[in-house]
Amino acid sequence: MPDITVVKLKIRRGTDVQRQSVVLEQGELGYTIDTQRVFVGNGVTLGGTAVGSVVHPPLEIPGGRLNQTDAVTGDIVYENSVLWQLSGSLYSNAADWANISPKGDEVYIAPNGSNQLTIKDSSITPNKLASTIVYNQGGISSNANGLSANVDGTYITINANKITLNSVNENVIPSSALGRGLSGGSGNKIVFYGDTDTFTYNGDEVTIKSLPTNTVSVSSLSSNFVGSGLQIQNNALTTIVNDYDSNSFNVDINTLRLQQIITPSTTNFSNVTYNNFGQISAVDTAIFETLTGSSSNPIFNGSYDQEIFTNQTLLTAISSNPGGGTAVTILSSAGYMSIDTSIGLVALPIFKYTT
């Protein structure tokens, strides 16, 4: 049995800072006791060259690789969804790091704001779609121009990029699709089928022949039923005054009223004139003539507005006021007033009196 000799071989070692100031001889190995890396020398380069690359733990903070003090040339850092490799020798210099992440073509695939590869908006064009993308009985077709509706061109067509009904007739409507009041379909023309006592045909038009009593109520009428000047309000038809002669009419609390032209006089001796609308247009006194006294006719002795009485008969009377007892002096007669009344002319004697 051969003798086995165990030899413990140690290589040159020190801290990483010490390594960076030493030129390892060609083929000489060096070990950093703090970063635990092995380097080999070429007799020229300070610190030698790292044996193998290290993939460092992922970093979330952008730019964190610039603080990766133990990174050496060839090391890889996954930072904020981007894969970086130190291609130079200075970890703190951003230019020494190369982006080795997968890259898109920037036409269809590109990184988003989170450095994630994604399909760019509006990048999928018709030439990127396979014909198998559509189901041949799904109503969609595909060609070099893109996806489109697969229509029959007879009943449904494409007009100005819109699906349009081209022809719907009795041949494409089954009779089972028709409900009450209609008949036809399945090749027959569709006609109105109604009660002949209520409906009739006027040429090709269906006309109401006669409505049964109390079959239509105000509540069943729509606002489109009434025309100008009418409205449905409080379950009743009411009028709407759109315009009116403000000199003749007035609208007050939803009521159309005659406009007052003049205020009628409260005197009993008035002639009232009305216009063709029944409005009072004028009020005149009904007293149109006064007969005054003269010397030739002693019964008319004086005038009702005189103040001095000469050779005239004066009477003393008691006033009829509620208190009574007021004495008045009355001229026997100063004439008559003529009044045109509904029963004819009436004359009232005029007396001048003083208290």
Secondary structure by P-SEA (a helix, b strand, c coil): cbbbbbbbbbcccccaaaaaaccccccbbbbbcccbbbbbbcccccccccccccccccccccccccccccccccbbbbcccbbbccccccccccccccccccccccccbbbccccbbbbccccccccccccccccccccccccccccccccccccccccccccccccccccccccccccccccccccbbbbbbccccccccccccccccccccccccccccccccccccccccccbbbbbbcccccccbbbcccbbbbcccbbbbcccbbbbbbccccccccccccccbbbbbccccccccccccccccccbbbbbbbbccccccbbbbbccccbbbbbbccccbbbbbbbbbcc
